[in-house]
Amino acid sequence: MTTHYEATQYCTEMVEGRPCDNIEGSHLNGRMGHPFRPAATGSPNGVGPAEDAGPRRSLLLRPASAIKIKPVRWLWDTTPEGAPPTSHGRIPMYSLVLAAGGPGLGKSQFAVWLVARITTGTLPGELYDKPRPVIYAAAEDSWTYTIAPRLVAAGADLDLVFHVAVRDEEMAHARLTLPVDTSLLAREAEERSVALLVMDPLLSYIDKGVNDYKASEVRAALEPLVAAADRHHFTILGLAHFTKAGGTDPLSRVAGSGAFGQLIRGLIAFARDEGEDGTDDKFVMSLEKNNLGRLGLPSHEYVIQPVTVQTDEGPSYVSKFTLGTETDTSVRNIMRDEASIGLDKAERTEAVEWLEDYLTQGDRAGEALPKEVQNAAAKAGITPNALRDAKKKLKIKSVKPKGVKDASWLWQLPDYAPTDEPPP
């Protein structure tokens, strides 16, 4: 049954430079903090201002000098000591950020890791030492057997993590849907002072009437949620899958990327870097888009560990995300390596021989700066794909000189001891 509200007041909250103009009833009697103006007398049918109230549409111009400038605030900030403040911000607050990758790479475990640190106040950034609640919407995993045990394994404060369900008197099995439930999500986020909304996976919450192959429709369904996050001060972490096609650009590989490209402020990508002959595999996480901060921040290795959680009915076996050390290998580089599988055998052999010779000639002693190697390879006619393939075949490691502050990465052949001093 649809509720009809009598228009007694109209919202004057500015949305994209103009008044919202929704009636008071649709805003839950002003509980969302919007300012209101009385309805004009003579409003027809109680659904809009009267004709004598003036034009509904107009332009509002403000000089840039009247706009208050604010710094970007970061939910997750890995800025090291001595670096400019917030120069390594990774997840901006009050925005939409995607965590994307192929299956089995630990995206959901990363989301749980992030939730655990927000609810315990241990995430480096704006909310460090300030525990805050989180809403966690999971469409594919069981809360009983997967989500809740993972939260326990990650050390989350379970009292601050909220499972979300929908109660609808007209629909027995209602589920959270965008944009239908956007205002309800915003209301709960504001009332509980929620810091993060996790949607796993994001696209599964789009109304089934929306064609997810049409970027314009997906964008229209998500824009109200993004606006609500900014207005009511919570951040959205949406999980997404990589498609098999799309080349070596991580953003182009995200399912629904046509819609996400203009909406998201950050993309955290996940990949597996396979070692030679399937050995020494490692997981890599990279910040591949950062609209409000710096690109080119160091990637991180990570591991997915098996964990046993004790319950009242016996042990529960789950997995746990653990953030590892920085690495100069990025998800983009791994994708490029995968694209180089079709290299000619002669090209591979030539690149391997050239790289080994280069690193062992003169006073290099088996190591050199990556940029120097890449420039020399280009002059020798070695393609970037062939060089990356050769690096992997020779099992060259990326290392930093010990005891040297702000040292650069070096490529190092196996069986060479780590460098104690930087190269001359």
Disulfide bonds with the S-S distance in Angstrom:
none
